[in-house]
């Protein structure tokens, strides 16, 4: 928490916030110019929910459309290298889907197999961004009936089945999956306090959420050793051939110089 950091360092909270904004901006720019020409074979995409200031239903009318309410982080992860190819923070609508998918297409150097959930906004976004140069399928989970009311409030009903639908190209049915990107959702909730449910740690400004996500993916892609890559000795960026060694937090700090 910034208040705790302020007490430990004697630095004003506004100064700490300014440094984090600069760091988030630097990380987003680094990702944009570095994560390019990836030779991925399979991509999984998903959206994870949080909120800014207040949940959508509780946002005062005078603040609607001003960066308050529900916010979605769209993520695309490579199934083999585990690198996050593209992320985007915004609404869960067609415009956000299009910007997210166009950014993803610009970072890939070859045809890939893509799996998403059944969100309809993906259909036009994928077509507009990739054309016919993709093998695309959707995986939809089928849920059973809800349990007790209080239990259903905090957890979804149990999954009773899945439905795989080919959308375009020739996706391999055995590799239609969103398991890795859904596990990445858990990593985000564990690494970023503002994604934790049932707390008061939510973002108060949309810009701060965007900077926090940029910092997270800089650390995740370039610093964090992944247990499934080279026996836990490689980062996703190393597995993707973007860098020969892990970055450090000091490397992120040096980006501000």
N, C-alpha and C positions, 0 to 999 in steps of 0.2 A: 504494500500500500504506500502511496506517495506521502501520506502523513508520517508513517513509520520511517521512511527514508529521510524525510525532512528532519525528524527528531534525531536520527543517528548521525546525520552529516552536518546539521546546522544550516542547510541550504533551503531557501524559501521554496514552497511548493510550486509557485508559478515558474521558478527557474527550472526545477526538475521537470515540470510539464513541458516547458519549452525545449529542453534537451531531448525528451522522448519524442516530441513532434519532429525535431530535426533528424533523429535517428530513424524514425518510421519513414520519413520522406527519402532519406538516403537508401534505406533497405529496399523500398519500392522501386527506386530508380536503378539500383544494382540488379534486382531481379529482372527488370524490363530489358536491360541491355545484355545480361549474362545468360539467362535461361532461354537459349535460342538453338535452332537447328537440332532439336532432340530426335533421336532415332528410336522412339518408343514403338512398341508393338500393340500394347493394350492400354487403354485409358478408361478409368472409371470416374464418373462425375456425380456430384450430389450437392445439396444445399443444407446448411445448418442454421437454425433459428436462434436469435437472441433479440434483445430490444434495447432501445436507446431512450433514456429518460423515463419512459413508462411503456407498459404494454399498449398495443394499438387501441384497445377499447377504452383506456384510461387517459388518452392524450386529450388535453383541452382543445376545444375547437379552434382557438386562436393560434395554436401551435401545430396544427395538422399541416403536413407538407413542408415542414421546416426542420427535417432531420430528427424528428421524434417518432417513437413507436417501433413497430416490428422492423427488424433488419435481418437480412439473410446473407450469409457468406457462401458463395458458390466456389466449389473446389474441384479441380481435376487432377487426379493422381495416376502416375504410371504404375501399373501392376507389377512390373519387374524390378525397376530401380527404386520405387517408392517416392520418387521426387514429385513434389507438387508442381505441376506444369503451369497452372494458371489459377488465380483466385480473384474474386471480385466481391466487394461488399455493396449491397444495395437492396432494392425491393425484390420480390419474387414474381417478376412480371416478364413480358416478352422482350422489353427493351433491355433489361438486365441480362436475360438469357442470351440475347444476340451479342451484346458486348463481351460477355464471358466467353462464348464459343468462338467469336472472331479472334480474341486474344489467344485462345488455345491453338487455333489453326495456324496462327502466325509463328508459333514456337516449334512446330513439328516439321520435320524434313521429309517424312514419308507417310504412306497410307497406314492408318491404324484401325484397330477394332475398338469401338466406343460403346460403353454401357452406361445408361442413366436410369433413373426411376421413370415413372409414367407421367411426369409433369408435362403437360401439353406444350408449354412454351419452348421446350427443347426441339420440337419437330421442325418448326420453321427456322430456328436458330442454327441447328446443325445443317440443314439444307442450304441456307444462305452462306454459311461459313465454309463448308467443305464441298458443296456440290455433290457430285457422284464419287468423289475420291475418299470414301470412307465405308467401313463395314459397321453399321450401327444397329444396336438392339436396345430395347427397353426391358427392364426387369421390374415387375410389379408384385409387391407382397400382398397376400390375402390374409386379412385378420379375422379372428373369430369374434364372438360376441363379447361385450365388455363384462368385466367382473363387477364386484361391489363398487358403488359410486365413489367412495373415498379412494379406493385403490386405483380406479380408472383415472382419477384426477392427476396422478403422478406417473403413471406408466401406461403404455398402449396395451391393447388386448394382445393375446398370444397369436403368433403367426401360424396359420393353418396350411399355407401353401404359397407357391410363387408361380407367376406366369411370365414366360419369356416370349417376347414378340420381336421378330425381325422387322426392322424399319427400312433399311436400305443396304445395298451391297450384299456381301456373303459372310456374315459373322459366324464364327464357330460356336455352336450351341453349348459346347462344354466349357467355354470361356466367357459366357455371359454372366457377369457377376458384379456386385457392388460391395463386396465384403471389405476390400482394402480401404476404399474411400469412407465407408461407414466406421471402420476402425480409426481412420484419421479424424473423424468427428470427435471420437472419445479423446484422442490426443489433444485436440484443440481445447476441449473443455477442461482437461487436466492441466494444460500449460497456461491457459489464460483465465484468470479468475473472473473476468467479466462475462464469460460464457457459462459460469456455474449457475444452476437453477436455484430458486428459492433463497436468494441472498440479496443484499443491497449493494453488491459489487458491480452491478450493470453499468455500462457506459452512460455517461451524461451528455456526451456530444458524439455525433456520427463521425467526425474527423478523428477523434481519439480512438474510436473503434477501428477505423481503417489503418491508423498508424500501428496499433497493437497487433493487428493481423499481419501487417508487413514485417514487423519485428519477429513475430512467431515463425513465419515461413522462412525468413532469413536464417534463423537459428536451426529450424527443422531441416531445411535443405542442405545447409553448408556446415553446420557445427555438430549436430547431434548424430552420434554413431548409431546405426540401425542394427538391431539384433539379427535380422535376417540377411544382412549384406556382408559378405566376406567374413563370416563368423563374428560379426559384431565389430569389425575393424574399419568399416566404410560408412560414409554419409551418403544420402541419396544423390547429392551432386557428384560425388566421386564415382558412384555406380553409373551415373549418366554420362561420365566422361567430361564433366565441366571443370573439374579441378583435381589435382593429384593428391591433395591432403586435406584434412579437416581444417576448417576455419576456427578461430577462437572468438570469445566475446571481446577480447582486446582488438581483434581485427574489425569487429563491428564498430567499436568505439573510435578506431582510427579513421573510419569512413567519414567522421564528422570533422576531421582536421582540415 
